[in-house]
Amino acid sequence: MALTLGLLAVCAAAAPSRDTATIVDSGSTNTAGYAIAVSSDGNSTVTPRNRMGESQSAPRSFTIATTLAAQFFADLKAARDGNATSVHCMKSASFGTSTHVTWHDWTSPDLDCPAGDALTSALIHDVDAIRAAGNVQTMLRPHAPSGPPRLLTGTPLPQATATPSP
């Protein structure tokens, strides 16, 4: 009996623990929000959310590279331990969103504002890479209400190009 309990304790200690963090995009009046749950093993899900933080559909699973997951969690720890900052920024009432990462009762600065330091800059880079790996794109809601905001995947929105002045 003691041998069995000892073996169970060793197996439990040897099993890698799985850590999870959540990236939350608030959405805005005109864009859908979402939550991305990222596990340290790379397994992730994205769930569309409304402005009240309520899920709007079932989560969609995707996987990120384990190297990206490891970098993300290392950068989270560094940002939390180093008191990462962002610069306060003005946002449009219709299009302004906020993006934060929550991890072990800690919430990052707003990642939709300019980074106040290298720690926040690293998190912004990681979150952008996770969004790209999961093909997570938000799209404007239609002008006429046709249901809750929805998360679309696929082709990114076209980017505006600057026209050089003469």
N, C-alpha and C positions, 0 to 999 in steps of 0.2 A: 504494500500500500504506500509506504513512504517513498519507495523507488518510483512508483507511478506518479505521485505528486511531484517529485523532484524532476522527472522527465518533462512533465507538463509545464513546470515553471521555466525550465531551460528552453523549451520550444517557444513559449510565449515571449521570453526575453529575446530570442533570436529572430522572431518575426519582425520585419520592418514596420514601423508605425507609419500610418498614412496621415498626412497633414492636409488640411483644406483651408483655402482662403476664398473670399467672394469679392468679385469686382461688380460694383453696382453703378450703372449709368441711370441717373434720375429720369432721363427723358425730359421733354418740355411740352409746351402747349402744342407744338407742331411736330414733335418727333417722339417715337416710341422709346421707352427705357427698357433696360434688361438687367439681369443678374447673371454673371458667369461664375459658376462654382469650379474652382481649379484644385485638383488634388496633386499631391507631390509625385504621384506615379504617372502624371500626365493625363489621366482621365478627367474630362471636363464636361460641363453641361451649360447651355445657355437657355434662359427662360425669359420671354418677353414680359414686361411689367408695365402697369399703368403708373400715373403720377403718385398714387397712394401706395405704391409698392406691391400691389396685388398681382399675382401671376395671371397672365392672359391666355396662356395655352400650356401644353405639356412641354417639359424641357426637351431640348435637342442635344444629343450627345456628340462629342468630338474628342479627339485626342491631340495633345500637343507633345512635342519632342520632350523626352525626359531631361535633356540638357536645358531646354527652356524652362521647364518646371523647376529644376534645381536652381537655376539662376534667379528666377522669380522669387522663390522662397528665401534664398540668400539675400536678395535685395530688400525683401520685406523685413527680414530681421535687422539688416543694417539701417533701414529707414526708421524702424520703430526704436531701435537702440540709440540712434543718432538724432532723434527728434527732427525728422525731415520736415521741410517747410515748402510752401508754395507762395506765390505772390498773389495778393487779392486782385481779382480782375472783375471788370464790369461785364455783365451778360445781358443779352436781349431777353425781354420778357417772353417772347414767342419761341426763340430758338436756343436760349441758353440752357445748358445742361451742366450737371456736376457728376464727376466720376470719382469714386472712392474705393479703396480696397479695405475690407475688414478681415482681421486675422488675430486670433487669440485676444479678443476684447480690445483690440487697437484698431483705430480707423486712420487711414492715410489722409494727408492733405488733399484738397481738390485737385485731381490730375487733369482737369480741363482748364486750369489756370497755369501761367508760366511757372516753371520750377524755380523754387527759391534757393535750391542747392543741388549738388550732384546726386544726393540720395533720392530726391524726388524725380530728378531727371532719369535716373536708372529705372524707377518704377514706371514712369510714363513710357519709356522704351519697351519694357517688358509687357505692359498692358496692351500697347499697340501690336506687339508681336503675337500675343495671345489672341487678340481680336482677329488678326490676319489669319492665324492658323485655324481658327474656328470659322472663318469666312463670315464674321459677324459684321453686318452693316445695318445702320438704321436708315430709314427713308421717311420723308415727309408724309404726314397723313394727307389723305385727300381733302380738298376744300369742303366737300359735302360730307357730313358725318356718315360713316358706313360701318360702324362697329368700333371695337377697341383698337388702340394702336397695335400694329403688328410688326414683328421683326422679320425683315426680309434678308435673304442671303443670295449671293450670286454677284452680279456685276455691281461694282461700286458706283456711287453717284458720279456724274461727270464733274470734273474739276474745272473751275474757271481759269482761263489763261489771261495773262496780262498782255496788253497790246503795247508795244514800245511806242513812246512818244517821239515825234520827229525832232 
